[in-house]
Amino acid sequence: MENRVAIIGAGVSGLLACKCTLNKGLTQQFLKLKKELEEFGHVLLTQPGSKTPNKVISIDYVGESFQEMESWDLWGGTGKPFGSKGKWHIKVQHTKTCSIEEYHAEFVILCIGQFSGVPNIPEFSPDEGPQVFKGKVMHSGDFSALDNLGTEKFIQGKRVAVIGSHKSAADTATECANTNGVNFPCTMVQRNAQWFLPGGSFSVFLLGFLYLNRFSELLVHKPGETFLFSFLVTLLSPLRWGISKFMESYLKWTLPLKKYGMLPKFSFDEHMSSCQIAMLPENFFDKVEEGSIIIKNSQSFRFCREGLIIEGEAQPLETDIVIFATGFKGYEKLANIFESSVFQDCLKATAPLLLYRQILHPRIPQLAIIGYNESFSTLGNSELKSLWLANFLDGNLELPCVKSMEKEAKMWGDHIKQDLGTEKRQTLEDDPFACPICYEPLIRKGPPGFNLSAIYRSGFKCKKCNKTYSSKDNYLDLTITAAMKEYNEVKPARTELFRSPLVSFLYERGWRQNFNQSGFPGPDEEFKMAQEYFKPAEGGLLVDVSCGSGLFSRKFAKSGTYSKVVALDFSENMLRQCYDFIKQDITILNTNLALVRADVSRLPFSSGSVDAVHAGAALHCWPSPSNAVKSGLLDQKMEDRQTGKMLQSIQALKTSIHISEDSWSSGNELGLTIQEKTEDFDAKKETILLDDTTILLDDGDKKLMDEKLKDENLAGKTLKADVEEEATFY
């Protein structure tokens, strides 16, 4: 059987992969970007997002089920590059004819990089985003795609603001300054300053002499190092520190960094380790001196009609064009090429990307990734990886078992996190979490990603009240009493019961199974019912309220249906049990799942951030169900299988609902559908009409709901939703 290798991408990494595999005599379908490569005589295709006549739409692995793949002990089932039943199907669109052609290959090499594709543009609230701005907004990737004439015409005579602080921001600001001069200065808004090297051969020589040589490798700790090597690195650590301080002093002396607010807060060594060092554009500080480039430092900004409102500035910055030089979402670009959501979740589950030998993903068969991880020497790095891969494809190397591959990949992944540098490792990013005291969004400092490891290593701080929150015992504590030693909140007995270590331990070891005797169809059937109801929320954030030991949280996370899953409970011991169960399944351990301790009456989520809420057999344990509803979760579905009811919003209302004691009101038109998912009841049903929507209640359900309404002093109160009709319960 012919062993065909398809290479997607034709940059440096793709060319080197092609060269090395050709030397091994493998048949290739080279999915390439440059027409000049036709001399190789391979099939002409392109990488995703290419503007050439052809582009790759997607790839899909066909021939093996995911159940079979999960059971494999060896990579690809055999531990070999070829020989499994599966093949990769590669869909390519010919843009001139819009026709799609499919190619097949036994092995795929992805060389598409991470600095292109999906733009990384910050998210804003509806009234503070680009839509309120009267000017034009674009990404630096689109700006750089313009030809010289188009670029000059686009920015000439315009007030331009560039958002960002890295190489692309400095290059864009310099180009705007060269075109417009001091008459229309370009404003560069940066959050964190970066270390830049001045242009010239001396800076390159100095960097290479001090950092890019074999001796410098003796100054860096590595995973799996011997005791003697570790001792030597520790012994030489003062030398590493001294080199870093020397470079900082040289750059401060050479460039007016402090004068213009471009002096980084972090060391040169940290920026070097995280590959954040870049060459400064020619005459950059000359442009700053003459006033054609204006530097502004701010942690946040928002749009207004005239331009930008920058934090700390008294007046809005009036501008005509805003260019985001904020990089790309490399993970999404890489994941989006896969048709399978399972493979997409494998890639998105961890940050950084965990690859064996920085090449093979342990859970994705017959596929290699080259040129994705950052390096100062892309050429050398990619060539070494291509040589290793070529020898593996030629059958000269053997792989360990999948678990060993995952263990080694995680070991190097943790090492890379430590080497990312403080600034990049503790990236400021907005999460769905909000302060349970004032409900303001929390600012996060920590590694990127929404998973157990990333959340555990992160700290959260409220923008308004400055209260901080952190993880404890592998769950994030977002209760109002978090980190307080003097105050402890006591809940009713029915709530405190589930905080008991014994009940938490027994819950999934016999307790929950007894629910079948009360008419519950069983966890698998209940999960299917929930998934059916939550179809409109696919791809969004799901919160499993009162998750217990995480029986359904784990199912939701493992399904790959949702971008994020939060397992939320007030019981510390329940969350510990949940984590113990998660540790037993590594496929769940790496999913977008977070464990959060919170009070259901003060749910810690930003308004409009939650797409689905699941509460299985839980309402009877809540001290205040009405307060749970009043906490402002919108655009959600809520199911309580104990009463068999489902509350589902029809419209996506990304605004706050303000709830008074007597009524619920919203500034937008609100339509609610309350449906029932129950088995046939023998008891007589009663029907209540609410805005042309039917609620079916049996006698038992009505009695239970009546008790809850009386318990919360809500009986007889009116539900208003800015619609003409009003309906009164009972």
C-alpha positions in Angstrom: 0.0 0.0 0.0 1.3 3.5 -0.9 2.2 5.6 2.1 1.2 9.1 1.1 2.2 12.2 3.2 0.3 15.5 2.8 2.1 18.6 4.0 -0.2 21.6 4.7 1.6 24.9 4.7 4.5 26.2 2.6 6.5 28.5 4.9 9.9 27.6 6.3 8.6 24.6 8.3 6.6 23.2 5.3 9.6 23.5 3.0 11.9 21.8 5.4 9.3 19.0 6.1 9.1 18.5 2.3 12.8 18.4 1.9 13.4 15.9 4.7 10.5 13.6 3.7 11.5 13.7 0.0 15.0 12.5 1.1 13.3 9.4 2.5 11.4 8.7 -0.7 7.9 9.2 0.6 5.1 10.1 -1.9 3.7 13.5 -1.0 0.8 15.7 -1.8 2.3 19.1 -1.0 -0.4 21.5 0.1 1.4 24.7 -0.6 1.1 28.4 -0.8 3.6 29.5 -3.4 3.1 28.9 -7.1 6.9 28.9 -7.5 7.0 25.5 -5.8 5.4 23.8 -8.8 8.8 22.4 -9.8 8.3 19.8 -7.1 5.5 18.3 -9.2 3.1 17.7 -6.3 -0.6 18.5 -6.0 -1.1 22.3 -5.8 -3.1 23.2 -2.7 -2.8 25.8 -0.1 -3.0 26.4 3.6 -6.2 27.6 5.4 -6.9 31.3 4.9 -4.8 31.6 1.8 -5.8 34.1 -0.9 -4.2 32.1 -3.7 -6.4 30.1 -6.1 -6.8 27.1 -3.8 -7.2 26.8 0.0 -7.6 23.9 2.5 -11.1 23.9 3.9 -10.8 21.1 6.5 -9.2 17.8 7.3 -10.9 14.7 8.8 -9.7 11.3 10.0 -11.9 8.6 8.6 -11.8 4.8 9.2 -11.5 4.6 13.0 -14.1 5.4 15.6 -13.3 7.7 18.5 -14.2 4.8 20.9 -11.5 2.7 19.3 -9.0 5.6 19.5 -9.6 6.1 23.2 -8.8 2.4 23.9 -5.5 2.5 22.1 -2.4 1.9 24.2 -0.1 2.8 21.3 -0.2 6.0 19.2 -2.3 5.4 16.2 -3.1 1.9 17.5 0.2 0.5 16.3 2.8 3.0 17.4 3.8 3.3 13.7 3.3 6.2 11.3 1.5 3.9 8.8 -0.6 0.7 9.0 -3.8 1.8 10.8 -7.2 1.6 9.1 -7.8 5.3 9.1 -6.9 7.9 6.5 -7.0 11.7 6.4 -9.5 13.3 4.0 -8.4 16.8 3.0 -11.0 19.1 1.4 -9.6 21.8 -0.8 -11.6 24.6 -2.4 -10.6 26.0 -5.8 -11.6 29.6 -5.4 -12.0 30.4 -9.1 -14.6 27.7 -9.7 -15.7 27.4 -6.0 -15.5 23.6 -6.5 -14.2 21.4 -3.7 -11.9 18.5 -4.3 -11.0 15.8 -1.7 -7.5 14.3 -1.3 -6.5 11.3 0.8 -3.3 10.7 2.7 -2.1 8.2 5.3 -0.2 10.9 7.2 -0.6 14.7 7.5 2.0 17.2 8.5 0.6 20.6 9.6 3.0 23.5 9.1 0.5 26.4 9.3 2.1 28.3 12.2 0.3 30.5 14.7 0.9 34.1 13.6 -1.9 34.3 11.0 -5.4 33.3 10.5 -7.8 34.1 13.3 -7.3 37.7 14.6 -7.0 38.2 18.4 -9.4 41.1 18.9 -10.5 42.1 22.5 -14.2 41.7 23.3 -16.3 44.7 24.4 -19.7 45.2 25.8 -22.3 46.2 23.1 -22.2 49.9 23.9 -18.4 50.1 24.2 -17.3 48.2 21.1 -16.3 49.1 17.6 -20.0 49.3 16.5 -20.3 52.7 18.3 -17.3 54.1 16.5 -17.9 56.2 13.4 -14.4 55.4 12.0 -12.8 52.3 10.6 -11.5 49.3 12.6 -9.2 46.6 11.3 -6.5 44.1 12.4 -2.8 44.5 11.6 -2.9 41.3 9.6 -5.4 42.8 7.2 -3.4 46.1 7.2 -0.2 44.3 6.3 -2.0 42.5 3.4 -2.6 45.8 1.6 -0.1 46.7 -1.1 2.0 49.8 -0.7 -0.3 52.0 -2.7 -3.4 50.8 -0.9 -1.7 51.3 2.5 -0.8 54.9 1.7 -4.2 55.7 0.4 -5.9 54.1 3.4 -4.0 56.0 6.1 -3.0 59.3 4.4 -4.4 62.3 6.1 -6.1 60.1 8.8 -5.7 60.0 12.6 -4.6 56.5 13.3 -4.5 54.7 16.7 -2.6 51.4 17.0 -3.5 49.0 19.9 -0.6 46.8 20.9 3.0 46.8 22.1 4.8 44.1 20.1 6.7 44.1 16.9 3.6 44.5 14.6 2.4 47.5 16.6 5.7 49.3 16.4 6.0 48.5 12.6 2.4 49.7 11.9 2.9 52.9 13.9 6.2 53.6 12.1 4.5 53.1 8.7 1.7 55.5 9.6 4.2 58.1 10.9 6.2 57.8 7.7 3.1 58.6 5.7 1.4 61.3 7.8 4.3 62.9 9.7 3.5 65.3 12.6 0.4 66.7 11.0 -1.6 63.5 11.7 0.4 61.7 14.4 -0.2 58.0 15.1 -1.1 57.1 18.7 0.3 53.8 20.0 -1.8 52.5 22.9 0.1 49.8 24.9 -0.7 47.9 28.0 2.7 46.4 28.8 6.0 47.6 27.3 8.3 45.2 25.6 12.1 44.9 25.3 13.2 45.9 21.8 16.6 45.7 20.3 17.9 48.7 18.3 18.5 48.0 14.6 22.1 47.2 13.6 24.5 44.3 13.5 26.0 45.0 16.9 22.7 44.3 18.7 22.3 41.0 16.8 26.0 40.1 17.6 25.5 40.9 21.3 22.3 38.8 21.5 23.9 35.9 19.8 27.1 36.0 21.8 25.3 36.1 25.2 22.2 34.0 24.5 22.2 32.0 21.2 25.1 29.7 21.7 25.8 26.3 23.2 27.2 27.6 26.5 24.0 29.5 27.2 22.2 26.2 27.2 24.1 25.4 30.4 22.3 28.3 32.1 18.8 26.8 31.6 17.0 24.1 33.6 15.4 21.4 31.5 12.9 18.6 32.3 14.4 15.3 33.3 17.8 16.8 33.9 20.3 14.9 36.1 21.3 16.1 39.5 24.7 17.2 38.3 23.3 19.2 35.5 20.7 20.8 37.8 23.5 21.7 40.2 25.6 23.2 37.5 22.7 25.4 36.2 22.0 26.5 39.7 25.6 27.3 40.2 25.7 29.4 37.0 22.4 31.2 37.7 24.1 34.4 39.0 25.9 34.6 35.6 22.5 34.3 33.8 21.1 37.1 36.0 24.2 39.2 35.3 23.8 38.8 31.5 20.2 39.9 31.8 21.1 43.0 33.8 23.8 43.9 31.3 21.4 43.7 28.4 18.9 45.8 30.3 21.5 48.5 31.1 22.7 48.5 27.5 19.2 49.0 26.1 18.4 51.7 28.7 21.6 53.5 27.7 20.9 53.1 24.0 17.2 53.9 23.8 15.1 56.5 25.6 12.8 53.8 27.0 12.0 55.5 30.4 11.4 58.9 28.8 8.5 57.7 26.7 7.0 55.1 29.0 8.4 52.1 27.1 10.5 50.6 29.9 9.2 47.0 30.6 8.3 45.9 34.1 9.8 42.5 33.6 13.4 41.4 33.1 15.1 41.0 29.8 15.7 37.3 30.6 12.0 36.6 31.0 11.2 38.2 27.7 14.1 36.3 26.1 12.8 33.0 27.5 9.3 33.7 26.1 10.6 34.8 22.7 9.2 38.3 23.2 12.4 40.1 22.0 12.0 41.9 18.7 14.0 44.4 16.5 12.8 48.0 16.7 11.8 49.5 13.3 14.3 51.9 11.8 14.0 55.5 13.2 11.2 54.6 15.5 12.3 56.8 18.4 13.2 59.6 15.9 9.5 59.5 15.0 8.6 59.6 18.7 10.9 62.5 19.3 9.4 64.6 16.4 5.9 63.9 17.6 4.6 61.7 14.7 4.3 58.8 17.1 2.6 59.3 20.5 2.9 56.6 23.1 0.1 56.1 25.6 0.1 53.5 28.4 -3.2 52.1 29.6 -4.6 48.9 31.0 -8.0 49.3 29.3 -9.9 51.4 26.8 -13.3 51.5 25.1 -14.8 52.9 22.0 -16.9 56.0 21.7 -18.3 57.7 18.6 -15.3 60.0 18.2 -12.6 57.5 18.9 -11.3 55.9 22.1 -11.8 56.5 25.8 -8.5 55.5 27.4 -8.3 54.7 31.1 -6.6 57.6 32.9 -7.2 60.1 30.1 -9.5 63.1 30.8 -10.6 63.5 27.1 -11.5 60.9 24.4 -8.8 60.2 21.8 -10.2 61.4 18.5 -9.2 59.1 15.7 -10.4 58.0 12.3 -8.8 54.5 12.1 -8.1 52.0 14.9 -5.7 49.1 14.1 -5.5 46.2 16.4 -1.9 44.9 16.5 -2.9 42.3 19.1 -1.7 39.1 17.5 -3.6 36.0 16.5 -5.5 33.1 18.1 -3.2 30.4 17.0 -5.1 27.7 18.9 -8.3 28.5 17.0 -6.6 28.5 13.7 -5.0 25.1 14.3 -8.2 23.6 15.8 -10.5 25.0 13.2 -8.9 23.0 10.4 -10.2 19.8 12.0 -13.8 18.7 11.2 -14.0 16.6 14.3 -14.9 18.5 17.5 -13.1 15.8 19.5 -9.8 16.7 17.8 -10.6 20.4 18.3 -11.1 19.9 22.0 -7.8 17.9 22.2 -6.0 20.9 20.9 -7.9 23.6 22.9 -7.8 21.7 26.2 -4.3 22.8 27.2 -2.1 25.9 26.9 0.6 25.6 25.7 -0.1 22.9 23.2 1.1 19.6 24.6 3.0 17.7 21.9 5.3 14.7 22.3 8.8 15.9 21.1 6.9 19.1 20.2 5.7 17.3 17.1 3.1 14.6 17.8 -0.2 14.9 19.7 -0.7 11.7 21.7 -4.5 11.6 21.0 -4.5 12.5 17.3 -3.2 9.7 15.0 -1.2 9.9 11.9 -0.6 13.6 12.2 2.4 15.8 13.1 2.7 19.5 13.8 5.8 21.5 12.9 6.6 25.2 13.2 3.8 26.0 15.7 5.9 26.6 18.9 7.8 29.8 19.2 11.6 29.9 18.7 14.3 32.5 17.9 15.7 30.0 15.4 12.7 28.9 13.4 15.0 27.5 10.7 17.1 25.4 13.0 14.2 24.3 15.2 12.0 23.2 12.3 14.9 21.4 10.5 15.6 19.3 13.6 11.9 18.4 14.0 11.6 17.6 10.3 14.7 15.3 10.5 13.2 13.5 13.5 9.9 13.2 11.8 11.4 11.9 8.6 13.2 9.2 10.5 10.0 8.2 12.3 8.1 8.1 9.0 10.9 5.9 7.6 10.4 3.4 10.5 13.7 4.1 12.3 12.1 5.3 15.5 9.7 3.7 18.0 7.2 5.5 20.1 6.3 4.8 23.8 2.7 4.1 24.9 0.2 6.9 24.7 0.3 7.5 28.5 4.0 7.9 28.4 3.8 10.3 25.5 1.2 12.3 27.5 3.4 12.3 30.6 6.4 13.6 28.7 4.4 16.2 26.8 2.9 17.5 30.0 6.4 17.6 31.6 7.7 19.8 28.8 4.4 21.8 28.7 4.9 22.7 32.4 8.5 23.6 31.6 7.4 25.9 28.8 4.9 27.6 31.1 7.6 28.4 33.5 9.7 29.8 30.6 7.0 31.9 29.2 7.9 34.8 31.5 5.8 36.5 34.1 4.1 38.9 31.7 3.0 36.3 29.2 2.3 33.6 31.8 0.2 35.9 33.9 -1.8 37.3 31.1 -4.6 39.7 32.0 -7.8 38.3 30.5 -11.5 38.6 31.0 -13.3 35.5 32.2 -17.0 34.9 32.7 -16.5 35.1 36.5 -17.8 38.1 38.4 -17.3 39.2 42.0 -20.1 37.7 44.2 -20.2 40.9 46.3 -20.6 43.6 43.7 -21.1 41.5 40.5 -18.3 43.4 38.6 -16.2 41.2 36.2 -13.1 39.7 37.7 -9.7 40.4 36.1 -7.5 37.3 35.9 -3.8 37.0 36.2 -2.4 33.6 35.3 -1.7 31.2 32.4 -4.2 31.3 29.5 -6.8 28.6 29.1 -10.0 27.5 30.8 -9.1 24.2 32.4 -8.2 22.9 35.9 -4.5 23.6 35.6 -4.8 27.1 34.3 -7.6 28.2 36.7 -5.7 26.7 39.7 -2.6 28.7 38.8 -4.5 31.9 38.3 -5.5 34.7 40.6 -8.7 36.8 40.3 -9.4 40.4 41.4 -12.5 42.5 41.3 -12.3 45.7 39.3 -14.5 47.6 41.7 -14.0 46.4 45.3 -10.4 45.0 44.8 -11.3 41.8 46.6 -9.1 38.9 45.4 -10.0 35.3 44.9 -7.8 32.2 44.3 -8.0 28.4 44.1 -8.0 26.1 47.0 -7.7 22.3 46.8 -8.0 22.5 43.0 -11.2 24.5 43.0 -11.7 28.2 42.7 -13.4 29.7 45.7 -15.8 32.5 44.7 -17.9 32.8 47.8 -18.2 36.1 49.7 -16.4 34.5 52.6 -13.4 33.4 50.5 -10.1 33.8 52.3 -11.9 35.2 55.4 -10.8 33.6 58.8 -13.0 35.7 61.1 -16.3 34.9 59.4 -18.0 31.7 58.5 -21.4 31.5 56.7 -23.8 28.8 58.1 -26.4 27.4 55.8 -29.6 25.5 56.5 -29.4 21.8 57.5 -30.4 20.5 54.1 -27.4 22.4 52.6 -24.9 21.6 55.3 -25.7 17.9 55.0 -24.0 17.8 51.6 -20.9 19.5 52.9 -20.2 16.4 55.0 -17.2 14.4 53.9 -19.2 11.1 54.4 -22.2 12.2 52.3 -19.9 13.6 49.6 -18.0 10.3 49.5 -21.1 8.2 49.3 -23.0 10.5 46.9 -21.8 8.8 43.7 -21.1 5.5 45.4 -24.8 4.5 46.0 -26.7 7.6 47.1 -27.3 9.0 43.6 -28.1 5.5 42.2 -31.1 5.2 44.6 -32.8 8.1 42.7 -34.0 5.5 40.2 -36.5 4.3 42.9 -38.0 7.8 42.9 -38.7 7.7 39.1 -35.5 9.1 37.8 -34.6 7.4 34.5 -30.9 7.1 35.3 -27.8 9.3 34.6 -27.3 8.3 31.0 -30.9 9.0 30.0 -31.0 12.2 32.1 -27.9 13.4 30.3 -29.4 12.7 26.9 -32.5 14.7 27.9 -30.4 17.6 29.0 -28.3 17.5 25.8 -31.5 17.6 23.7 -32.7 20.7 25.6 -29.3 22.4 25.5 -28.8 22.2 21.7 -29.2 26.0 21.2 -26.4 26.5 23.7 -23.9 24.3 21.9 -20.5 26.0 21.8 -21.3 28.2 24.8 -20.6 28.2 28.5 -22.5 25.7 30.6 -22.7 25.9 34.4 -23.7 22.8 36.3 -25.1 24.3 39.5 -25.0 22.1 42.6 -22.9 19.7 40.7 -22.2 17.4 43.7 -19.4 15.1 42.8 -19.5 16.1 39.2 -21.4 13.2 37.7 -23.0 15.4 35.0 -20.3 18.0 34.9 -17.9 15.3 33.7 -20.4 14.1 31.1 -20.9 17.7 29.7 -17.2 18.3 29.6 -16.4 15.0 27.9 -19.1 15.5 25.3 -17.1 18.4 23.8 -20.4 20.2 23.1 -19.6 23.3 25.1 -16.6 25.7 24.9 -16.5 25.9 28.7 -18.1 23.9 31.5 -18.2 25.1 35.2 -18.8 22.5 37.9 -20.2 24.7 40.7 -21.1 23.6 44.2 -21.1 25.2 47.7 -19.7 22.0 49.3 -16.0 21.9 49.5 -16.0 18.1 49.9 -18.2 17.6 46.9 -15.8 19.5 44.8 -12.9 17.5 46.2 -14.7 14.3 45.2 -15.3 15.8 41.8 -11.6 16.4 41.3 -10.8 12.8 42.4 -13.1 11.4 39.8 -11.7 13.8 37.1 -8.1 12.6 37.9 -9.1 9.1 36.9 -9.8 10.1 33.4 -7.1 12.1 31.7 -9.4 13.0 28.8 -11.5 15.0 31.2 -8.5 16.4 33.0 -7.5 18.3 29.9 -10.9 19.6 28.9 -12.3 23.1 29.3 -13.6 22.3 32.8 -13.4 24.5 35.9 -14.3 23.6 39.5 -15.9 26.6 41.3 -17.2 26.9 44.9 -20.0 29.5 45.0 -23.3 30.2 46.7 -26.2 29.6 44.4 -27.9 32.8 45.7 -24.9 34.9 44.6 -23.7 33.2 41.4 -20.4 34.7 40.4 -20.9 35.2 36.7 -20.9 38.3 34.5 -24.3 39.2 33.1 -24.9 37.5 29.7 -21.9 35.3 30.0 -23.7 32.0 30.7 -25.4 30.1 27.8 -26.8 27.1 29.8 -27.5 26.3 33.4 -28.0 22.7 34.6 -29.3 21.9 38.1 -30.1 18.2 38.5 -32.2 17.3 41.6 -30.9 20.4 43.4 -33.6 23.0 44.0 -34.6 21.4 47.3 -31.2 22.0 48.7 -31.0 25.7 47.8 -31.6 28.1 50.7 -33.1 30.7 48.4 -34.1 29.6 44.9 -35.5 33.0 44.1 -32.1 34.7 44.8 -30.5 32.2 42.5 -32.8 33.4 39.7 -32.2 37.0 40.6 -28.5 36.7 40.3 -28.9 37.7 36.6 -27.9 34.7 34.5 -29.1 35.4 31.0 -29.2 33.8 27.6 -29.5 30.5 29.5 -31.5 27.3 29.9 -32.2 26.0 33.3 -33.5 22.5 34.0 -34.4 20.9 37.3 -35.1 17.3 36.6 -36.6 16.8 40.1 -39.7 18.8 39.0 -39.3 18.1 35.4 -39.4 21.7 34.2 -37.2 23.6 31.9 -36.8 27.4 31.6 -35.3 28.5 28.3 -34.8 32.0 27.0 -35.8 32.5 23.3 -33.8 35.7 22.8 -30.2 36.2 23.5 -30.4 39.1 25.9 -26.8 40.1 26.7 -28.1 42.7 29.1 -28.8 42.8 32.9 -32.2 42.0 34.2 -33.1 44.2 37.1 -35.3 42.4 39.6 -37.3 44.2 42.3 -39.0 42.4 45.2 -42.3 42.3 43.4 -41.4 41.9 39.8 -38.9 41.1 37.1 -38.3 43.7 34.5 -36.0 44.0 31.5 -35.2 46.9 29.1 -35.6 44.5 26.2 -38.6 42.6 25.0 -38.4 39.2 26.7 -40.0 36.0 25.6 -39.9 33.0 27.9 -40.9 29.4 27.1 -41.6 27.1 30.0 -41.8 23.5 28.8 -42.1 20.1 30.4 -40.0 17.0 29.9 -41.7 14.2 32.0 -43.1 10.8 31.6 -46.8 10.3 31.3 -48.5 11.0 34.6 -51.6 9.2 35.8 -52.5 12.2 37.9 -54.7 14.9 36.6 -52.8 17.7 34.9 -53.5 21.4 35.4 -52.7 24.0 32.7 -51.5 27.5 33.3 -51.2 30.0 30.4 -48.3 32.5 30.4 -48.0 34.7 27.3 -49.4 32.0 25.0 -47.0 29.5 26.6 -48.2 26.4 28.3 -47.0 25.0 31.6 -48.1 21.5 32.4 -48.1 20.6 36.1 -49.2 17.5 37.9 -50.6 17.6 41.4 -47.3 16.6 43.0 -45.3 19.1 40.9 -47.7 21.9 41.7 -47.6 21.2 45.4 -43.8 21.2 45.3 -43.7 24.5 43.4 -46.2 26.0 45.7 -44.1 25.1 48.7 -41.1 26.7 47.1 -43.0 29.9 46.3 -44.4 30.1 49.8 -40.9 29.4 51.2 -39.6 32.5 49.3 -42.7 34.6 49.9 -43.4 34.8 46.2 -46.9 33.4 46.0 -49.3 35.7 44.3 -46.6 38.1 43.0 -46.5 39.2 39.4 -44.0 38.4 36.7 -43.4 41.3 34.3 -41.3 41.1 31.2 -42.1 44.3 29.3 -44.8 42.6 27.4 -48.5 43.6 27.2 -49.8 40.6 29.1 -49.2 39.9 32.8 -49.6 36.6 34.5 -50.0 35.9 38.2 -48.9 32.5 39.7 -51.9 30.9 41.3 
